[in-house]
Amino acid sequence: MFKAIYINKDDQDYTADITELDESALPDEDVLITVEYSTLNFKDALGITGKSPVVRQFPMVAGIDLAGTVVESRSDRFQPGDKVLVNGWGLGEQYWGGLAQKARINADFVQKMPDGLSSRHAMAVGTAGYTAMLCVMALESQGVTPDKGEILVTGANGGVGTTAIAILANLGYHVVASTGRLEQADTLKALGAKEVIDRTSLSEPGRPLAKERWAGVVDSVGSHTLANACAATQSEGAVAACGLAQGMDFPATVAPFILRGVKLMGINSVTQTLAVREKAWARVMQDLPESSLATITREVTLAEALDIAPQFLSGQVQGRIVVDVNQ
């Protein structure tokens, strides 16, 4: 038997509870993993609360991330005792996820733990830090270097935002953080932000083009915030979009793209190839200071994760939530 955050739905109810399941209930997949740590992300919160239809089949075990040890494997790539991690691939949406003490996962989704990385450290990074690294790599691919000017990070108190600030600051960028929680500005500055601005300056409808300011943008918010960020991006600058905390809409015009050559890059963290994942995780270990990560990481139990999930949707959670699934 093992414990999991188990989501179910019928005609009357949508439930998410800690449930004891038999190992035989796990899906018939290639790799059986004893999970040590998982995470709690915005998408997990949507799935657990049912506030958005991210869960595509029921019943479902929540959790888009996991790290642990292989127990059994039908794949030649893995042997019992291997330390592994999984993030993305539809876990917690289409496939049973990592907020559980055990998981059976398609071998194509499983990645060997990078040397020198513990399960807890991997989950402190999690999908959020990995996505932030993909955003930084995307900006670099468009020639956005520290000498080009200011970098805007929206949703700055979230998991992607805080890790993006730490990475960018470590690389020498001038980071401007946008947040709705100005009372936490000191924390963002401690991570490396040079300036903290109120998100209301970006979250309302704006002009098709604004004064050029940003050399690059990491946006996890979407909607008017993303549109206004694009409108104020410098000529030949770049915007990496990876989230939709404000909304899925994009109320913008083509003006920034055809008049200034702004590049808008969508960041898909879910189905990246193993080669891209390995490169991103190697960069995480190099460019995301563990000391910075520690200041924005909180460890909770499975039961506490259930209670915290609704707080994500009201913007009350800062940084990273690591879940010790065995507590």
Residue pairs with C-beta under 8 A, 6 or more apart in sequence:
1 20
1 21
1 22
1 23
2 20
2 21
2 23
2 100
2 101
2 102
3 18
3 19
3 20
3 21
3 100
3 101
3 302
3 325
4 18
4 19
4 21
4 61
4 62
4 96
4 99
4 100
4 101
4 102
4 302
5 16
5 17
5 18
5 19
5 48
5 61
5 62
5 63
5 99
5 100
5 302
5 305
5 306
6 16
6 17
6 18
6 19
6 21
6 59
6 60
6 61
6 62
7 14
7 15
7 16
7 47
7 48
7 50
7 55
7 58
7 59
7 60
7 61
7 62
8 14
8 15
8 58
8 59
8 60
9 15
9 50
9 55
9 58
14 50
16 47
16 48
16 49
16 50
16 62
16 306
16 309
17 306
18 302
18 303
18 306
21 100
23 102
26 32
26 96
26 102
26 103
26 104
27 95
27 96
27 104
28 104
29 95
29 104
29 105
29 106
29 107
30 73
30 74
30 75
30 104
30 105
30 106
30 107
30 110
31 70
31 72
31 73
31 74
31 75
31 78
31 84
31 104
31 105
31 106
31 107
31 110
32 70
32 71
32 72
32 73
32 102
32 103
32 104
33 66
33 68
33 69
33 70
33 71
33 84
33 86
33 102
33 103
33 104
33 105
33 110
34 68
34 69
34 71
34 101
34 102
35 66
35 67
35 68
35 98
35 100
35 101
35 102
35 103
35 325
36 67
36 68
36 69
36 119
36 120
36 324
36 325
36 326
37 66
37 67
37 68
37 119
37 120
37 122
37 123
37 322
37 323
37 324
37 325
38 63
38 65
38 66
38 67
38 97
38 98
38 99
38 100
38 123
38 322
38 323
38 325
39 63
39 64
39 65
39 98
39 123
39 126
39 127
39 128
39 320
39 321
39 322
39 323
40 99
40 300
40 305
40 308
40 309
40 312
40 317
40 321
40 323
41 64
41 65
41 126
41 127
41 128
41 159
41 312
41 321
42 158
42 159
42 243
42 245
42 312
43 54
43 64
43 92
43 93
44 62
44 63
44 64
44 92
44 99
44 305
44 309
44 312
45 51
45 308
45 309
45 310
45 311
45 312
45 313
46 52
46 54
46 313
47 54
47 55
47 60
47 62
47 92
47 93
48 62
48 305
48 306
48 309
49 309
49 310
49 313
51 313
54 92
54 93
55 92
55 93
56 90
56 93
56 94
57 94
60 92
60 93
60 96
60 97
61 92
61 96
61 97
61 98
61 99
61 100
61 103
62 92
62 97
62 99
63 91
63 92
63 97
63 98
63 99
63 100
63 323
64 87
64 88
64 91
64 92
64 93
64 97
64 98
64 127
65 85
65 86
65 87
65 91
65 97
65 98
65 123
65 126
65 127
66 85
66 86
66 87
66 91
66 97
66 98
66 100
66 103
66 105
66 123
67 83
67 84
67 85
67 86
67 98
67 113
67 119
67 120
67 122
67 123
68 83
68 84
68 103
68 119
69 81
69 82
69 83
69 84
70 78
70 79
70 80
70 81
70 82
70 83
70 84
71 80
71 102
72 80
73 79
73 80
73 82
73 107
74 107
75 107
75 110
77 107
77 110
77 112
78 84
78 107
78 110
78 112
82 112
82 113
83 112
83 113
83 119
84 110
84 111
84 112
84 113
85 110
85 111
85 113
85 119
85 122
85 123
86 98
86 103
86 105
86 109
86 110
86 111
87 126
87 127
87 130
87 269
88 109
88 127
88 269
88 270
88 271
88 272
89 95
89 106
89 109
89 270
89 271
90 270
91 97
91 98
91 105
91 109
92 98
92 99
95 105
95 106
95 109
96 103
96 104
97 103
98 325
99 302
99 305
99 323
99 325
100 325
101 325
101 326
111 274
111 277
111 278
111 281
113 119
113 122
114 122
114 278
114 281
114 282
114 285
116 285
117 281
117 285
120 299
120 322
121 290
121 293
123 322
123 323
124 293
124 294
124 297
124 320
124 322
125 163
125 281
125 284
125 288
125 293
125 320
126 159
126 320
126 322
127 159
127 269
128 158
128 159
128 160
128 163
128 320
129 159
129 160
129 163
129 167
129 284
129 288
129 293
129 320
130 269
130 277
130 280
130 281
130 284
131 160
131 242
131 267
131 269
132 160
132 161
132 163
132 164
132 167
132 218
132 288
133 163
133 167
133 280
133 281
133 283
133 284
133 287
133 288
134 240
134 242
134 267
134 269
134 272
134 276
134 280
135 160
135 164
135 218
135 240
135 242
135 267
136 164
136 167
136 168
136 171
136 218
136 240
136 283
136 287
137 279
137 280
137 283
138 238
138 240
138 265
138 267
139 151
139 216
139 218
139 238
139 240
142 216
142 237
142 238
142 263
142 265
143 236
143 238
144 151
144 215
144 216
144 237
144 238
146 171
146 172
146 173
146 174
148 215
148 216
148 234
148 237
149 174
149 213
149 214
149 215
149 234
150 174
150 175
150 176
150 194
150 213
150 214
150 215
151 168
151 173
151 174
151 175
151 176
151 214
151 215
151 216
151 217
151 218
152 176
152 178
152 213
152 214
152 216
152 217
152 218
152 219
152 229
153 161
153 164
153 165
153 168
153 175
153 176
153 177
153 178
153 193
153 217
153 218
154 161
154 178
154 199
154 202
154 217
154 218
154 219
154 220
154 221
154 225
154 226
154 229
155 161
155 178
155 179
155 219
155 220
155 221
155 243
155 245
156 162
156 165
156 177
156 178
156 179
156 188
156 193
156 196
157 179
157 180
157 181
157 184
157 187
157 188
157 315
157 318
157 319
158 220
158 243
158 245
158 317
158 318
158 319
159 319
159 320
159 321
160 218
160 220
160 242
160 243
161 177
161 179
161 218
161 220
162 188
162 191
162 296
162 318
162 319
162 320
163 288
163 293
163 296
163 320
164 218
165 175
165 177
165 188
165 191
165 192
165 193
166 191
166 192
166 288
166 289
166 292
166 293
166 296
167 284
167 287
167 288
168 175
168 192
168 218
169 175
169 191
169 192
169 193
170 192
170 287
170 288
170 289
170 292
171 287
174 194
175 192
175 193
175 194
175 195
176 193
176 194
176 195
176 196
176 197
176 214
177 185
177 188
177 193
177 195
177 196
177 197
178 196
178 197
178 198
178 199
178 201
178 202
178 225
179 185
179 188
179 196
179 197
179 198
179 199
180 198
180 199
180 200
180 315
181 315
181 318
182 196
182 198
184 318
185 193
185 196
187 295
187 296
187 318
188 196
189 196
190 295
191 292
191 295
191 296
192 292
199 221
199 225
202 224
202 225
202 228
202 229
203 221
203 223
203 224
203 225
203 228
203 246
204 224
205 224
205 251
206 224
206 227
206 228
206 231
207 231
208 231
208 252
208 253
208 255
208 256
209 231
209 255
209 256
209 259
209 260
210 228
210 231
210 232
211 232
212 232
212 233
212 234
212 235
212 260
213 232
213 233
213 234
214 229
214 232
214 233
214 234
214 237
214 239
215 233
215 234
215 237
216 233
216 237
216 238
216 239
216 240
217 229
217 230
217 233
217 237
217 238
217 239
217 240
218 240
218 242
219 225
219 226
219 229
219 239
219 240
219 241
219 242
219 243
220 242
220 243
220 245
221 243
221 244
221 245
221 246
222 241
222 243
222 244
222 245
222 246
222 247
222 248
222 249
222 250
223 244
223 246
223 247
223 248
223 249
223 250
223 251
224 246
224 247
224 251
225 246
226 239
226 241
226 246
226 250
226 252
227 250
227 251
227 252
229 239
230 239
230 252
230 256
230 257
230 262
230 264
231 252
231 255
231 256
233 239
233 256
233 260
233 262
234 260
234 262
235 260
235 261
235 262
236 260
236 261
236 262
236 263
237 260
237 262
237 263
238 262
238 263
238 264
238 265
239 262
239 263
239 264
239 265
240 265
240 267
241 264
241 265
241 266
241 267
242 266
242 267
242 269
245 315
256 262
257 263
257 264
272 280
293 320
295 319
296 318
296 319
296 320
297 319
297 320
297 321
297 322
298 319
298 320
298 321
298 322
299 322
299 323
299 324
300 308
300 321
300 322
300 323
300 324
301 323
301 324
301 327
302 323
302 325
302 327
305 321
305 323
308 317
308 321
311 317
